[in-house]
Amino acid sequence: MGLAPLKNRLKGLPWAYRLNARWKSNALKREYAAIRAHYAGKAPAGELRQLLVQRAGERLPRLPLAGRPSIFFLGTDELQDRGGILQALERRGKLTAFTRADGSYGQNHPGPEAERRATNTQRLLALFAELHARHEVPDLLIAQTWAGFVEPGALTRIREAYGTVVVNIALDDRHQYQGRKVNGEWWGTRGLIPHIDLALTAAPECVEWYLKEGCPAIFFPEASDPDIFHPMPELPKVHDVSFVGARYGVREQIVTALGEAGIRVTACGTGWRRGRLGNDQVPRLFAQSKIVLGVGTIGHCEDFYALKLRDFDAPMSGSFYLTHDNPDLRAVYEVGREIETYRSIAECVDKVRAFLGDEAARERIARDGRERAVRDHTWDRRFGDLVSLLMGAAASSAPP
């Protein structure tokens, strides 16, 4: 029996699955602790504005930020990106999105990792060459990628050949900052550092990591789009609890526990019976849910968290949001007034019961969460803040 069939058979054994999940969780947390220790004794190489001017230099003043810059977006998952990111960028400037040679969206080229990386890199350079030939070179390349998806040197080639400012959005830095090391090269976001002008990270502590590497960075949590996710008062709240996300680990345990407590949960995503929903279906599901359930853990961990898109799409929908008590949430919401959290599966079940039975409290928190999301957590606001930062740096770097 080959290795792959053996691994698949072991995955079907509950004890083997739990053992593997525990091993992966511990390995991930050990790696995170080692990275934090590595940076603990280092000082930042400079402050944000100074480093940004050093990196982007004379390319910054070329950005027509007061008008409509041309933007190239290097995305990965179309269902995710069509949830508000692409729409906000289209409102901000003239947008071109990365597509594969067959016209399909994003960097998820099928096949081995090395083949995916090489194919994505060749395609990215070819698209920029085509845009250059049409005199349509992008002013700004906004990527959401890792060094394992695109050869980092390609970004430097684009910076140098076309004068494009390169920004990378890192939503998974807490567990994918380093990634694997292949031939001495980090395949996570760390491998991109010498080749980008600015890092946008959804993990607050990772801002310091970038600055200590001499790379300008800002805290850039996920966001939502109020034109896509919004209340739908004309529709009934037919779902007691809904969850959207792949089925594995503690997610399955929580949904199972709620079901065993007699609570109806509508679970959608890879691995669930209903499967993955389209872009037009998720906002409707959230709007028709009394409670939208969040699971804030990373991978198979039960006590290691990261911000999620659900943390913004769910409150934006106008429904009550209940998720893991991730400390990061306190930087973006008032927990207990705008969203609610739980620390254990038992507490999750208890709070779901309590809020299903208290419509007034549930709707009050849902309303306040929606107001906060609309005010502070739209993709338009996020990209507007990015443009303001670049404009300020451009003014600093322009000759007198």
Beta strands, then each sheet from edge to edge (+ up, - down):
strand 1: 70-74
strand 2: 94-97
strand 3: 140-143
strand 4: 165-170
strand 5: 181-182
strand 6: 185-186
strand 7: 198-201
strand 8: 217-219
strand 9: 239-244
strand 10: 265-268
strand 11: 289-293
strand 12: 320-324
strand 13: 340-342
sheet 1: 2+ 1+ 3+ 4+ 7+ 8+
sheet 2: 5+ 6-
sheet 3: 10+ 9+ 11+ 12+ 13+
end
